[in-house]
Amino acid sequence: MTGREYDDTKITMIPLDIIAGYEVRPGFYEMNGATAIPCGVNFTVHSCKATSCELLLYKRHSDEPFAVLPFPEHYKIGDVYSMIVFNIGIEDLEYAYRVDGPNDPKAGLVFDKEKILLDPYAKAVTGQSKWGKRMSKEQHYHARVVKTNYDWGNFKYKARPLQDLIIYELHVRGFTFDPSSGVKFPGTFEGLQEKIPYLKELGINAVELMPIFEFDELGSGRVVEDTQLYDYWGYNPVCFFAPNTAYTAKNEETKEGNTLKQLIKEFHENGIEVILDVVFNHTAEGNDDGEMFSFKGFDNQIYYLLTPEGEYYNFSGCGNTLNCNHPVVQQLILECLKYWVITYRIDGFRFDLASILGRNEDGSPMNKPPLLQSLAFDPILSDVKLIAEAWDAGGLYQVGSFPSWNRWAEWNGRYRDDLRSFLKGDGGFADNAVKRISGSLDIYNPEQRGDNVSVNFLTCHDGFTLYDLYSYNMKHNEENAWNNTDGADDNRSWNCGAEGETDDENILKLRYKMIRNAAAVLFCSRGTPMFFAGDEFCNTQFGNNNAYCQDNEISWLNWNLKEKNKDIFEFFKFMIAFRKKHEIIRKRLRSSAYGFTDVSYHTDRANVCNYNYDTRMVGVMFAGRKADGKEDIVYIAVNAYWENVTVQLPKLPMGYFWKLAVDTGSNTFGFNLSQDVVGHWIMEPRSVVIMYAKSVM
């Protein structure tokens, strides 16, 4: 019996083996996962402690394999099993594995030859394809073989520097699932694609997608008083390489992730980058009480951090912790990210609980984590944004000290906390406020970290929306069915005089002003601004600051609010455009010809910054020369005090005057305001003023 071998250069006739009626031969051992080749499919998988491995082949939607192919012993090299199966079509094919080996839980070994295992390198997953439909007990996760033959055309997207981005964090389902979104395919990649014109109108040039890796929204779901609660956010990954099938309008019938590729292609053609929120700190298999469907069955003792007694360390808060700095897991993560960049053209990654990625196998923090260093210097990832959530659930907080090699940026949690406190009028935060606005140079040394480090945010998926930040003094998570014990208690929020919804016009007026204040400060701060979808039109989660399980109007964007709060939407549009127009806000320029420093700090008196506990009015001025030699000078003043403050403005050189761009106190903003300002400005209570230097020439 003979067959064909494909080695990129020639086709050679060689002897083949027969297993379960199929022609097979040893495969390509360095080609992890299942790969379609001209003559069949190459299946490669590895396990350190396994004693045997079987490949299971299924017809689409079938629970019973039509063929079981044991890997012969001579098909194994080292810890790697590899087999080419000839003459099988991939259109109607699913596959999985069974692996046998020792079962010694105290040593971390939990092999079970009866378990059906999903390939850790699976590029497409079946079994949980329709949102909210639970797999039966007879069903298991299967993988599909995909071809990477999508035509990206000749268009080459040129990535922007991080500080030039306006990052918009969104949940694929929640963004368009509410009927008010008006899209044809709500809650899907296709629905998101329909909203690209909206994002362009707003001025967004980067979207950060909450997890789109395959996850089971019912995996940790609960039914409480006849209400289904979900793993809605998706932070419990089933497989790292496969997009979530339930996010496509055609479900399993959508071939090889092309729906997502088409979405990304259209984003790029419209000047919008795509950043993925990725979860490499744990998996959906959970702890001892969790299921075994993939990693546990291949090499539990390698993929997870285990105590000396074989129990799971839990630095993630979700039951298990991935053993990220084991060489095998490092390789998996690196291959995964490169796959997403090569196959899906992803522009950046935000790493959930990224401090876990720097923990050793005993859980201790490492000085130079090899995984983080590998990601920083990998050639394929050289233009990709790497953004760390620089803390974890085990108490490791690394904001300002995350290992970076001048490549890693960070979600700046101190920006959020310090400015939330200052903006609502708390004492003792003036000094920190100006530092955060000017780029947090006290925690990010440019010589050690570079200029593209701080991702500034006041809101994100985890916590209050911007509207709720000024509508609630406390969280209201009762709908989560944990007796309101879940979610953060340190919110630094303020309800402006009434808890929750109110008809009081004075309170509503104050809330909207506080929202404008927050937006003005965010977009006039050095670093990269990020905000949560819906903040631009006052979307609410009704006080829920941990809506991870709410697949309903709590989490879905209510697009009717865009018309109701169109003045807030227009303010966001203006502030984004203002930031883009003034390069000096985004980065340091050449020195001012008039002797101004790059950044200067002020109070109600120009060039005076003797901040104390009671200081509640601060000013920050950015100044420098653009490439064309013109001066770019912007001044932002923040009055968090509850009374008027008369502010002395920094003196400009002859031939320049201050031009008003924003006054949130009077809800005035625009590029062509008639107001020219000389000397002083009276700031209303709790307001922000932005001015820029205008030449008389």
C-alpha positions in Angstrom: 0.0 0.0 0.0 1.4 3.4 -0.9 0.4 7.0 -0.4 1.6 10.6 -0.8 3.7 12.6 1.6 3.6 16.4 1.4 6.8 18.2 2.5 6.4 21.6 0.7 8.9 20.6 -2.0 7.9 17.2 -3.4 5.4 14.4 -3.2 7.0 11.1 -2.5 5.4 7.6 -2.6 6.0 5.9 0.8 4.6 2.8 2.6 1.6 3.5 4.8 0.0 1.9 7.8 -3.7 1.0 8.1 -5.5 1.9 11.4 -9.3 1.5 11.7 -9.5 1.2 7.9 -7.6 4.5 7.3 -4.3 5.0 5.6 -2.0 6.7 8.1 1.7 7.5 8.7 3.7 9.4 11.3 2.9 13.1 11.0 4.7 16.5 11.3 5.7 16.6 15.0 6.2 20.4 15.3 2.8 21.2 13.8 0.6 21.3 16.9 -3.2 20.8 16.6 -5.0 19.5 13.5 -3.8 20.9 10.1 -5.3 20.3 6.8 -2.7 19.3 4.1 -3.3 18.4 0.5 -3.6 14.7 1.1 -5.3 14.5 4.5 -5.1 15.9 8.0 -2.1 16.1 10.3 -3.0 15.5 14.0 -0.4 16.4 16.6 -0.8 16.4 20.4 1.5 16.1 23.3 1.5 14.8 26.9 4.3 14.4 29.3 3.0 11.5 31.4 0.5 9.8 29.1 1.0 6.1 28.4 -1.3 6.0 25.3 -3.4 8.3 23.1 -6.4 7.7 20.8 -7.7 10.0 18.0 -11.5 10.0 17.8 -13.2 11.0 14.5 -16.8 12.1 14.4 -19.4 13.2 11.8 -20.8 16.6 12.3 -23.2 16.8 15.3 -22.6 13.1 16.2 -22.0 12.0 19.7 -20.4 8.7 18.7 -17.1 8.4 16.8 -17.2 6.7 13.4 -13.5 5.8 13.9 -11.1 5.4 16.8 -7.4 5.5 15.8 -4.9 4.6 18.5 -1.5 6.2 18.0 1.1 3.4 17.5 4.1 3.6 19.9 6.4 4.3 17.0 4.3 7.4 16.1 5.4 9.0 19.3 8.7 11.0 19.6 9.5 12.3 23.0 6.1 13.4 24.5 4.6 14.1 21.1 2.0 12.0 19.2 1.6 12.8 15.5 -0.3 11.1 12.8 -1.4 12.0 9.2 -4.8 10.5 8.3 -5.2 10.3 4.6 -8.3 10.7 2.4 -10.7 12.3 5.0 -12.7 15.4 4.2 -12.8 18.1 6.7 -16.2 19.7 5.8 -18.1 17.1 7.8 -15.4 16.2 10.3 -15.0 16.7 14.1 -12.4 15.2 16.3 -11.3 14.7 19.9 -8.9 12.6 22.0 -8.8 10.0 24.7 -5.6 9.8 26.8 -4.5 7.2 29.3 -1.9 7.5 32.1 -1.4 7.3 35.8 -4.0 8.6 38.2 -2.3 10.0 41.3 -4.1 13.2 42.3 -1.5 14.1 45.1 1.1 14.2 42.3 -1.2 16.2 40.1 -1.9 13.2 37.7 -5.5 12.7 36.9 -5.5 10.8 33.7 -8.8 9.1 32.8 -8.9 7.0 29.6 -12.8 7.4 29.4 -12.8 11.2 29.2 -13.3 12.8 25.8 -10.7 15.6 25.5 -10.7 18.7 23.4 -7.4 19.5 21.6 -5.7 22.4 23.5 -4.7 23.7 20.0 -8.2 23.4 18.5 -8.9 26.2 16.0 -12.7 25.7 16.0 -14.9 24.2 18.7 -18.3 22.6 18.5 -20.7 21.5 21.2 -21.7 24.9 22.7 -22.6 26.8 19.5 -26.0 28.3 20.2 -26.1 30.9 23.0 -27.9 29.7 26.1 -28.3 26.1 24.9 -26.6 23.7 27.2 -24.8 20.5 26.0 -26.5 17.3 27.0 -24.6 14.8 29.2 -23.9 12.7 26.1 -22.3 15.7 24.3 -18.6 16.8 24.6 -16.5 19.5 23.1 -15.2 18.5 19.7 -12.7 20.3 17.5 -12.9 21.1 13.8 -10.2 21.3 11.2 -10.0 24.7 9.5 -8.3 26.1 6.5 -6.6 29.5 6.8 -7.5 30.5 3.2 -9.3 33.8 3.8 -8.4 36.5 1.3 -7.2 39.6 3.1 -6.5 41.4 -0.2 -3.7 43.8 -0.7 -4.7 46.3 2.0 -2.0 46.7 4.6 -3.2 48.3 7.9 -0.6 50.6 9.4 -0.7 50.5 13.2 -0.9 53.7 15.2 1.3 54.5 18.2 -0.6 53.5 21.4 -0.9 57.1 22.6 -2.8 58.0 19.4 -5.6 55.5 20.1 -9.0 56.1 21.5 -9.9 52.7 23.0 -13.5 51.7 23.2 -14.1 48.6 25.4 -17.2 46.6 24.4 -18.9 43.2 24.9 -19.8 41.7 21.5 -23.2 40.4 22.6 -24.2 43.3 24.9 -23.2 46.0 22.3 -26.0 45.2 19.9 -28.4 42.6 21.5 -31.0 45.0 22.7 -33.7 45.7 20.1 -32.9 49.4 20.3 -29.6 48.7 18.5 -31.5 48.3 15.2 -29.1 45.8 13.7 -30.0 42.9 11.6 -27.9 40.4 13.5 -28.0 41.4 17.2 -25.4 40.2 19.6 -23.0 38.9 17.0 -19.8 39.8 15.1 -22.1 40.8 12.2 -24.1 43.1 14.4 -20.9 44.8 15.6 -19.9 45.2 12.0 -23.1 47.1 11.3 -22.1 49.6 14.0 -18.8 50.6 12.4 -20.3 53.9 11.0 -21.4 54.8 14.5 -17.9 54.2 15.9 -16.4 56.3 13.1 -18.8 59.1 13.9 -17.8 59.0 17.5 -14.1 59.1 16.6 -13.1 55.7 17.9 -9.9 54.2 16.3 -9.5 51.1 18.5 -12.0 48.6 19.9 -11.1 46.4 22.8 -13.3 43.3 22.6 -14.1 41.5 25.9 -13.3 37.8 25.6 -14.1 36.2 22.3 -12.2 33.0 22.9 -14.6 30.0 23.0 -16.3 29.9 26.3 -19.4 28.3 27.8 -21.8 30.9 29.0 -23.7 28.2 31.0 -20.5 26.7 32.5 -20.8 28.5 35.8 -24.4 29.6 35.2 -27.1 29.4 37.8 -30.9 29.5 38.0 -32.1 31.7 40.8 -35.8 32.1 41.4 -36.5 30.9 37.8 -34.0 33.4 36.4 -31.1 32.1 34.3 -27.7 33.7 35.3 -24.9 33.3 32.9 -21.1 33.4 32.5 -21.9 36.4 30.4 -18.6 38.2 30.2 -16.7 35.2 29.0 -13.7 35.2 31.3 -13.7 31.4 31.6 -12.0 30.1 28.4 -12.6 26.7 27.0 -10.1 27.0 24.2 -7.6 29.8 23.5 -7.3 29.4 19.7 -11.0 29.3 18.7 -13.4 32.2 18.4 -16.7 31.9 20.3 -19.1 30.2 17.8 -22.1 31.7 19.6 -21.0 35.2 18.4 -21.6 34.4 14.8 -25.0 34.8 13.2 -24.8 31.5 11.4 -23.3 29.6 14.3 -21.5 26.4 13.2 -22.3 26.9 9.5 -19.9 29.9 9.4 -16.7 28.4 8.1 -13.2 28.8 9.5 -13.9 32.1 11.4 -14.5 34.1 8.3 -17.2 36.2 9.9 -14.7 37.4 12.5 -12.1 37.9 9.8 -14.5 40.0 7.7 -15.3 42.1 10.8 -11.6 42.8 11.4 -10.9 43.5 7.8 -13.7 46.1 7.7 -12.5 47.6 11.0 -9.0 48.1 9.5 -10.4 49.5 6.3 -12.1 52.1 8.4 -9.0 53.0 10.4 -10.0 51.0 13.6 -7.6 48.7 15.4 -8.8 45.5 17.2 -7.5 44.6 20.6 -8.5 41.3 22.3 -9.1 40.9 26.0 -7.4 37.6 26.5 -7.5 35.3 29.6 -4.4 33.2 30.1 -4.6 33.1 33.9 -7.1 30.2 34.3 -9.5 28.0 32.3 -13.1 26.9 32.5 -12.0 23.5 33.9 -11.9 25.0 37.4 -10.7 23.3 40.5 -11.2 19.7 41.8 -14.9 20.2 41.5 -14.7 21.4 37.9 -14.9 19.4 34.7 -12.1 17.6 32.9 -12.5 18.3 29.2 -9.0 19.4 27.9 -5.9 20.4 29.8 -6.5 18.3 32.9 -6.7 15.2 30.8 -3.5 15.9 28.9 -1.2 17.1 31.6 -2.9 18.5 34.7 0.4 18.8 36.5 1.9 20.9 33.8 -0.9 23.2 32.7 -2.0 24.3 36.3 -0.2 25.7 39.3 -0.5 23.0 42.0 0.3 22.9 45.7 2.6 20.2 47.0 -0.5 18.2 47.8 -1.8 18.4 44.3 -4.5 21.0 44.9 -5.1 24.0 42.7 -3.6 27.4 43.5 -6.2 30.0 43.0 -4.6 33.4 42.1 -7.3 34.0 39.6 -10.4 33.9 41.9 -11.9 31.3 39.5 -10.6 28.0 41.0 -7.5 27.3 39.1 -4.4 29.2 37.8 -2.6 28.5 34.6 1.1 27.5 35.0 2.2 30.2 32.6 6.0 30.0 33.0 6.3 26.3 32.4 8.0 25.9 29.0 5.1 23.9 27.6 2.5 26.5 28.6 4.8 29.3 27.5 4.9 27.7 24.0 1.1 27.3 24.0 0.5 31.0 24.8 3.1 32.3 22.4 1.8 30.1 19.5 -1.7 31.2 20.4 -1.0 34.9 20.2 1.0 34.5 17.0 -1.9 32.5 15.5 -4.4 35.3 16.3 -2.0 37.9 14.7 -1.3 35.9 11.6 -4.7 34.4 11.0 -7.0 37.2 12.3 -4.7 40.2 12.0 -5.2 41.3 15.6 -3.5 44.5 16.6 -3.2 44.1 20.3 -3.9 42.1 23.4 -5.1 43.2 26.9 -4.1 40.5 29.4 -6.6 39.8 32.1 -5.0 39.5 35.6 -1.6 39.7 33.9 0.4 39.5 37.1 -0.4 35.8 37.1 1.7 35.6 33.9 4.7 36.5 36.0 4.3 33.9 38.7 6.7 31.0 39.1 5.5 27.4 39.5 5.3 27.8 43.2 3.2 30.9 42.8 5.9 33.4 43.8 6.4 36.5 41.6 9.4 36.3 39.2 11.8 39.2 38.5 12.1 38.5 34.8 9.3 36.2 33.8 10.3 34.3 30.7 6.8 34.3 29.2 6.5 38.1 29.4 10.0 38.5 28.0 9.3 36.1 25.1 6.1 38.0 24.2 8.0 41.4 24.4 10.7 40.3 21.9 8.9 37.9 19.5 9.3 39.1 15.9 5.7 38.3 14.9 4.4 40.3 17.8 6.8 43.3 17.3 4.1 45.7 16.2 1.4 44.4 18.5 0.2 46.2 21.5 0.7 44.3 24.8 -1.4 45.7 27.6 -1.3 44.3 31.1 -4.0 44.4 33.8 -1.1 44.6 36.3 -2.7 42.8 39.2 -4.3 39.5 40.1 -6.8 38.0 42.6 -3.9 36.7 44.8 -3.0 40.3 46.0 -0.1 40.9 43.6 -0.4 44.6 42.5 2.1 45.8 39.9 0.8 49.0 38.5 4.0 51.0 37.7 6.2 48.0 38.2 5.0 45.4 35.7 8.0 43.8 33.9 8.0 45.6 30.5 11.3 45.6 28.5 9.9 48.9 27.1 7.1 46.9 25.4 4.3 46.4 27.9 1.7 49.0 28.7 -0.6 48.9 31.7 -4.2 49.6 32.6 -3.5 52.4 35.0 -5.6 51.5 38.0 -4.1 54.5 40.0 -5.4 56.9 37.3 -8.9 55.5 37.9 -8.7 55.7 41.6 -7.0 59.0 42.1 -9.1 60.9 39.6 -12.4 59.4 40.7 -11.6 60.7 44.2 -10.4 64.1 43.1 -13.3 64.7 40.7 -16.0 64.1 43.3 -14.3 66.5 45.7 -12.3 64.3 48.1 -9.5 66.1 49.9 -5.8 65.1 49.6 -5.8 64.1 45.9 -4.8 67.3 44.1 -1.1 66.3 43.7 -1.9 62.8 42.5 -4.5 64.3 40.1 -2.1 66.4 38.2 0.4 63.6 38.0 -2.2 61.3 36.5 -3.3 63.9 34.0 0.3 64.6 32.9 1.1 60.9 32.2 1.8 59.4 35.7 5.5 60.0 35.3 5.9 59.3 39.0 5.1 55.7 38.4 6.2 55.3 34.7 9.7 56.6 34.3 10.0 57.3 30.5 13.7 56.2 30.4 12.8 52.9 31.9 9.3 52.3 30.5 9.1 54.4 27.3 6.3 56.8 26.5 3.6 54.3 25.6 2.8 52.9 29.0 -0.3 54.3 30.7 -3.8 53.3 29.5 -6.0 55.7 31.3 -9.5 54.8 32.3 -12.2 55.9 34.7 -14.7 53.1 33.7 -14.4 49.6 32.2 -16.6 46.5 32.2 -15.6 45.8 35.8 -17.3 48.4 37.9 -19.8 51.2 37.5 -20.6 52.8 34.1 -19.9 56.5 33.9 -23.5 57.4 34.5 -23.8 55.1 37.5 -20.5 56.5 38.9 -22.4 59.7 39.6 -25.8 58.1 40.3 -25.0 55.6 43.1 -23.1 55.8 46.4 -23.0 52.1 46.7 -23.2 49.0 44.5 -26.6 47.3 43.8 -25.8 43.8 42.8 -28.8 42.1 44.3 -29.7 40.6 40.9 -26.5 38.6 40.9 -27.9 36.5 43.8 -24.9 36.8 46.1 -26.7 39.0 48.7 -24.8 42.0 47.3 -21.5 40.7 48.5 -19.9 40.4 45.1 -18.2 43.3 43.3 -15.9 46.0 44.5 -16.8 48.1 47.5 -14.2 50.8 46.8 -16.0 52.6 44.0 -15.2 56.3 44.8 -18.6 57.1 43.4 -21.1 59.9 44.3 -24.8 59.9 43.7 -25.0 63.7 43.5 -27.8 63.8 46.1 -30.1 60.9 45.4 -29.4 57.1 45.1 -30.3 55.9 41.6 -33.0 57.2 39.3 -34.5 60.6 40.1 -36.7 63.3 38.6 -34.8 66.1 40.4 -33.6 68.4 37.7 -30.8 69.9 39.8 -29.4 66.5 40.6 -29.6 65.4 37.0 -27.9 68.6 35.8 -25.1 68.0 38.3 -24.8 64.4 37.2 -24.4 65.3 33.5 -21.9 68.0 34.4 -19.9 65.4 36.4 -19.9 63.1 33.4 -18.7 65.9 31.1 -16.0 66.7 33.7 -14.8 63.1 33.7 -14.7 62.9 29.9 -12.9 66.2 29.6 -10.2 65.1 32.0 -9.8 61.6 30.4 -9.3 63.0 26.9 -7.0 65.7 28.0 -4.7 63.4 29.9 -1.3 62.1 28.7 -1.5 58.3 28.0 -4.0 56.4 26.1 -7.7 57.0 26.9 -10.1 54.1 27.2 -13.8 54.1 28.1 -16.6 51.6 28.3 -19.1 51.3 25.5 -22.3 53.4 26.2 -20.6 55.9 28.5 -20.9 58.4 25.6 -24.7 58.4 26.0 -25.1 57.6 29.7 -25.8 53.9 29.5 -26.7 52.5 32.9 -26.4 49.1 34.6 -28.8 50.3 37.4 -26.1 50.4 40.0 -24.7 46.9 39.3 -20.9 47.1 39.4 -20.3 43.4 38.6 -22.7 42.5 35.8 -20.7 39.4 34.8 -23.8 37.1 35.0 -26.4 39.4 33.6 -27.5 38.7 30.0 -30.4 41.2 30.0 -31.1 44.9 30.0 -28.6 45.4 32.9 -25.7 44.6 30.5 -27.2 45.4 27.1 -26.7 48.8 25.7 -29.9 50.8 25.5 -29.4 52.7 22.2 -32.5 54.9 22.9 -30.3 56.8 25.4 -28.2 58.1 22.5 -31.1 60.3 21.4 -32.1 61.2 25.0 -28.6 62.2 25.9 -27.4 63.5 22.6 -25.7 66.4 24.2 -23.4 64.1 26.1 -22.8 62.1 22.9 -21.8 65.3 21.1 -19.5 66.3 24.0 -17.7 63.0 23.7 -17.4 63.5 20.0 -15.9 66.9 20.5 -13.4 65.8 23.2 -12.2 63.0 21.0 -11.7 65.4 18.1 -10.0 67.9 20.3 -7.5 65.3 21.5 -6.7 64.3 18.0 -6.3 67.9 16.9 -3.8 68.8 19.7 -0.8 66.5 19.4 0.7 68.0 22.6 -1.9 66.2 24.7 -0.8 62.9 23.4 2.9 63.2 23.6 5.9 65.4 24.2 6.9 67.6 21.3 9.9 69.7 20.6 10.7 72.4 23.2 8.5 75.5 23.1 10.2 78.5 21.4 8.9 80.6 24.3 10.6 78.7 27.2 7.5 76.8 28.4 8.2 73.4 29.9 6.5 70.4 28.4 4.1 70.2 31.4 3.5 72.8 34.1 1.2 72.6 37.1 -1.0 75.4 38.5 -3.7 76.2 41.0 -6.0 79.2 41.0 -2.7 81.1 40.7 -0.6 80.5 37.6 2.6 78.6 38.1 1.8 78.0 41.7 1.4 74.4 42.8 1.7 74.2 46.5 -1.0 71.5 46.8 -2.3 70.6 50.2 -5.2 68.4 51.6 -7.8 71.1 50.9 -6.7 71.9 47.3 -9.6 71.2 45.0 -8.7 73.3 42.0 -5.8 72.3 39.8 -4.5 73.3 36.3 -2.2 71.5 33.9 -0.6 73.1 30.8 1.0 71.2 28.0 3.3 73.1 25.6 5.6 72.4 22.7 6.3 72.8 19.0 4.9 70.6 16.3 6.8 69.5 13.3 5.7 72.5 11.3 7.2 74.8 14.0 3.8 76.0 15.3 3.2 76.1 19.0 0.7 73.7 20.5 -0.4 74.9 24.0 -3.3 73.5 25.9 -4.5 74.3 29.4 -7.0 72.3 31.4 -8.3 73.5 34.7 -10.4 71.3 37.1 -12.4 72.8 39.9 -13.7 70.0 42.1 -14.7 72.6 44.7 -18.4 73.3 45.4 -18.1 77.1 45.0 -16.8 79.5 42.2 -13.1 79.9 41.9 -11.4 82.7 40.1 -8.5 81.3 38.2 -5.4 83.2 37.0 -4.4 81.9 33.6 -0.8 81.2 32.6 0.6 84.2 30.7 1.1 83.7 27.0 3.8 85.3 24.9 3.1 88.4 22.7 0.9 87.5 19.8 -1.0 84.8 21.5 -4.2 84.7 23.5 -6.3 82.0 25.2 -9.2 80.6 23.3 -12.0 78.8 25.2 -12.7 75.2 24.0 -14.7 73.8 26.9 -16.5 75.1 30.0 -18.6 72.3 31.5 -20.0 74.7 34.0 -22.0 76.4 31.3 -22.1 73.3 29.0 -20.1 75.3 26.4 -17.8 73.6 24.0 -16.6 73.8 20.4 -13.8 74.7 18.0 -15.2 78.0 17.0 -16.4 79.6 20.2 -16.2 83.4 20.1 -14.8 83.6 23.6 -11.3 84.9 23.8 -9.8 85.0 27.3 -7.3 87.3 28.9 -5.9 87.1 32.4 -8.6 85.4 34.5 -11.5 83.0 34.3 -14.3 82.4 36.8 -14.8 78.7 37.1 -18.2 77.5 38.3 -18.5 74.9 41.0 -17.5 71.4 40.0 -16.5 72.3 36.5 -13.7 71.8 34.0 -12.3 74.4 31.6 -10.1 73.7 28.6 -8.3 76.4 26.6 -5.7 76.5 23.9 -3.3 79.1 22.8 -4.3 81.0 19.6 -2.0 83.1 17.5 -3.2 86.5 16.3 -1.5 85.8 13.0 
